[in-house]
């Protein structure tokens, strides 16, 4: 029981920052893509 709680806590503590980083990179790519399209028009 205690072991699973520790694993879940570690997954949450490491998972959230990694997810935020991935979202930021995704938004950055998305913005670059839209800005390039806007420049073409």
Buried (B, 14 or more C-beta within 10 A) or exposed (E): EEEEEEEEEEEEEEEEEEEEEEEEEEEEEEEEEEEEEEEEE
